[in-house]
Amino acid sequence: MSITPQSGFARLFNPRAIAVIGASPDTTRIGGQPIPILLDCGYAGGIYPVNPKYQKIGDLTCYASIADVPQPCDLALVAVAGRLVPDVIRQCGKAGIAFATVFSAGFREVGVEGAALETELKAAVAESGVRAIGPNCIGTMNLVDRVYCGFGVGFKNPNLKKGPVAFVSQSGGFAYSVVALADAEGIGFNYIVSAGNEADITTLELAADFLERDEVEVLVLYLEGVTDGRRLRALGARALELGKPILTWKAGNSAIGRSAAESHTASMTADYELYRAAFREGGFIEVRDVHEVVDITRVFLGKRMPRGSNIGIITTSGGSAVLMADECDRYGLKLPRLTDQTTNAIEQIAPKHCALGNPIDLTAQISGNNADFNSIVELALNDANVDQMIVRYGTVQGEKGAAWARDLAAIVDKAGKPLIVSLGRTPDTATAAIEVFAERRIPWVLTPTRTAMAAGALNQYAEKQRHYLAAQARAAKRSVARQELALPANAARLSEADSKKVLAAYGIAIARELVLAPAAIAALKESPLKFPLAVKIDSPDIPHKTEAGAVRLHVQNLAELKEAAATVVANAQRYKPGAHINGVLVAEMAAGTEVIIGVVNDKFFGPVVMFGLGGVFAELLKDVTYRFAPFDKETALEMIGEIKTAPLLSGYRGSAPLAVDALADTLARVSQLAADHADRIAEIDVNPLFVNVHGANAADALIVLKN
Amino acid sequence: MSITPQSGFARLFNPRAIAVIGASPDTTRIGGQPIPILLDCGYAGGIYPVNPKYQKIGDLTCYASIADVPQPCDLALVAVAGRLVPDVIRQCGKAGIAFATVFSAGFREVGVEGAALETELKAAVAESGVRAIGPNCIGTMNLVDRVYCGFGVGFKNPNLKKGPVAFVSQSGGFAYSVVALADAEGIGFNYIVSAGNEADITTLELAADFLERDEVEVLVLYLEGVTDGRRLRALGARALELGKPILTWKAGNSAIGRSAAESHTASMTADYELYRAAFREGGFIEVRDVHEVVDITRVFLGKRMPRGSNIGIITTSGGSAVLMADECDRYGLKLPRLTDQTTNAIEQIAPKHCALGNPIDLTAQISGNNADFNSIVELALNDANVDQMIVRYGTVQGEKGAAWARDLAAIVDKAGKPLIVSLGRTPDTATAAIEVFAERRIPWVLTPTRTAMAAGALNQYAEKQRHYLAAQARAAKRSVARQELALPANAARLSEADSKKVLAAYGIAIARELVLAPAAIAALKESPLKFPLAVKIDSPDIPHKTEAGAVRLHVQNLAELKEAAATVVANAQRYKPGAHINGVLVAEMAAGTEVIIGVVNDKFFGPVVMFGLGGVFAELLKDVTYRFAPFDKETALEMIGEIKTAPLLSGYRGSAPLAVDALADTLARVSQLAADHADRIAEIDVNPLFVNVHGANAADALIVLKN
């Protein structure tokens, strides 16, 4: 039995009998293709064509209606005209058919009219209880049980290899192109699904189902977009728990921010940033080409995970040694020297004039000397400084190559560390060795560049898994308890002072400040705060105060304060007549390095926090990082450490380190505020927040509310 | 005749007779391999084994010494022990053998003793007039005339395809791995050379030779390093003139700067930056994997160059359309909408509900309708907004596919614009069409990602070629005539004031400043310059003044000036007792945005100029750009435009544009200074140079001299 019992989709992919609704004897039509395809691939269950026009299709009796089909079917394949689909689904429900895969097109992909039909289809699904894939999909393929349910050139290949990989795709045509090319490189799939319009069953639901199956060790996802970012994140977490990678090919990544956004953060944040935040925290590995799918899959099928980022490289050519060192460095792998003990032991065996650093280049002198080559591999692989290895060796032809491969596999099994063989020639020159590799799960990869990339992917995943498990192990620490906030019911946003009060409620330090009536300022005998001061209008109707001429900075004395207050009020009134003005905000000016903390509450992903150095660094150089809210101080410290300008905070060129701890605390608190009040808060900008050696102080803030 | 008459290496690659020195009947030895390899590949000239140990080798008479060989040979293949090689070369010279390829190892690659032997070999080469490839190389391959001169597994493949591509490699083993993998993807080579230690003939010499040959349309270079950067640059320029690309796989790119350097610029500049500067200006395309070699080669063999960066895409699957749009964007291609006229004409033919923007997704509905598909391709390809095209079409099997390919080729020929076919399935599903493509020079590429990459490479090359031709066409404009400089003969560096005088001689604006004796400052009644002032020690012995505590900025009045002068003198004396002190440099402080201009006079490449915004931007964010000196103002303007922080100079967020023209003029003058005096100047730092709305002023400078 290939399908784990917990799968609710067991009978969708492995149906005991199938009804083909809209079946046709004409194989140039979509309805004419599923039956010959099912027969060619060797499907053993019942096949029931349904079409009132025909008595028979091929040798099969054709039924006038779904109700006439004698055996209870698990699955209907639907190839009728789009407008008929909702009714067909209802009939399936009445006939006790649990699943439908809808090939028919003409739904939301064709515009308004189609969208209405899709809404009707959704209603039919809900009413009937039938779970449906599609519409506008090209079908599903189960290679374990040999059930091909689809149409088109992708399904006309009964010789596709199977393998412990599942592929869920938001583009049917493209998925089968990837499958064909991966198959040619020796990677097979157990399941392939094109999700179509996802009117009912979604890509993420399918992915979650496959991830749990024992016969799926690697999941491949072609993704244009999802409407449930939280579920995407949950999928990523589950993948790390299971130790299975999700190779994710994300398309449609244009860099366009949210043009309608009010806050800086939101206008800087493109959708792709949110996907990337989800990918980086979960068990996803982004891929961008077929060979990446092939190579990374093969490395994961090796089933050995590195315990750290150190890699050892053994080659027989200087060129590949230099290249792999370069590329490993690019992919975040480290090449330490081996211990002296190992190096000395290798020196006893290695030919003269070899480079015994890392990479170890044994040169062509060792060609054909399989025993010595493998002895050196064993020494290096067992070295304490090595977490995984790449070996590149020319002499892998024929039975001698196979014998070498068997010896190598025994060494790898014993060491329990991942090892990748980098092949220097086409696979057809090493078929016997490659058979051994396949059987013993030793990954092999073509070209030095691809090999380093695959090793890097394995390392990246292992690091994320360690990180995830560590985060799970430590108690989720809140920096601050949930605070009740009196957010106004109908306002679009809060004024600066009110935004800062919300921050203060969450224990975030703000500059000393007062909101005073213009008249009260005019009457002042001395300043209530220490100069220099910032003087700004406080109004929920003027979020962009600088544009309005309603900000004056570096105010040095009482006379300037009075003049500044009068000016910002006058400018604000001119900029937006009738704006509600709370008063004039007078604040002590903080000193330090400007950073920005922002929040976007995405409708699909929920609140995400952005962090970076302020001004040019964030806006022009895009040196920012993201995490989903809420998170703890430890995660905040990671964020602070990963921007390129991080050294400016931790003490650059002899300057004193700034209060990074206080900054991390502030970041965590903002994230907790955003998460606690995600139902009401749409955007937050804390910009700038000043960080100096003593602490972190919010100098300006804007909170945009949900309407 | 396959070799153009201008090639001095004609008889090296196509010898009329070959002597094999150190020939052996044992094919496990290096000396045993060349003869069977020559015979297997079908070499038709004379083969003369030389070895006093044997009478015959196979059917061939073996000669005791080179002098005994009866026919004059054009080439000797040398496989004797390393220590014997210099003498063998001398004997070759006496026997009138013009060329030698030396397989023997044991030269500089094995350390000091080998290096001495290599020096001896160089002497023998010079003395004998024999031109030699190697030592420590694996040989040369000429597939046009079928002359394989080498050893090892790479040469044991008489069935390698030929093709109008040459490959020169600094790693023999790796080159033949690339050749084998490229051959499997359908790309053949006419010449393949492993350059070995380059004791005589260099990689660049070989590359220059191949570039001129008619039967070489694409050159592939595997490069670890060259000792003649100027020749590398000349090669790049020649490639652009000939319209041939040099696909360059550069290895050994560690990011280590020059630790011994005194200037900021030099310490920031890794060797790879110099290579990249040469690659970007010349006809080089950097590659990092075999499939890039394959795809880019195929696209260039199409022999059609785009006139601009606009690309049109036609597909039949939404997924590949989205992906190719993403990837084209990444590679700097633009996807404009077609003209309304074209779009309307396409709408008449296209199936319903197709996306007619760009990409044009004709959907699977058009499958099999080759005529309509090609009509739409023709309309789009001839659109004024389209400079090149990608088409991705599923139905390419069999004779119908070949007919489609022929029609497509006719359309492309007529339009004269480049078009790439992106294949969705493995090539073996479209063999007939692919034959047509090969014959008609229509490039085809697998996967959307690879297709966009290859189109991007073609575009990048075409842009460089246009740029190069434009630069050649405009007269080389100097900003300033060559100035004679009185540079001290034995000094290691100039003081700040003297460095600035050199800049001033080249017409570069410097802040108003004076060098005064400490006593003169103490006696001042009023300041000779406008406050605020910078006060610094002026000494050729203290290049790092800040470290020495010998700089005071923002000096506001006469009392402060006197105190500052006394302090910097005292600190300088404490920092470096006995330092020669010219006096105290007092300078008006400029205001503006800080930039850095620097020069490194590299021993291989000559002077190269670095430019970027100062401080954090250059040092931490590495937002700098390089050009070789000298260059004109137009090139300087390009440099200014290409750093990420360029908007800060051209007017960011409403601020006034700075004096970019004056900055460009300064950059060009620094480059001309560096080039004019490259014999004496090792490094220059102008750091900072202040740029404001009025002009550009050097506020500090350091010139390091060659010793």
Interface residues (C-beta under 8 A of the other chain):
Chain A: E109 V110 G111 G152 V153 S169 Q170 S171 G172 G173 F174 A175 S177 A180 L181 A184 Y222 E224 W249 A251 G252 N253 S254 R288 D289 V290 H291 T316 S317 G318 G319 S320 V322 L323 D326 E327 D329 K352 H353 A364 G394 G424 R425 T426 T429 L446 T447 P448 T449 R450 V616 L620 L621 D623 K644 T645 P647 L648 Y652
Chain B: E109 V110 G111 G152 V153 S169 Q170 S171 G172 G173 F174 A175 S177 A180 L181 A184 Y222 E224 W249 A251 G252 N253 S254 R288 D289 V290 H291 T316 S317 G318 G319 S320 V322 L323 D326 E327 D329 K352 H353 A364 G394 G424 R425 T426 T429 L446 T447 P448 T449 R450 V616 L620 L621 D623 K644 T645 P647 L648 Y652
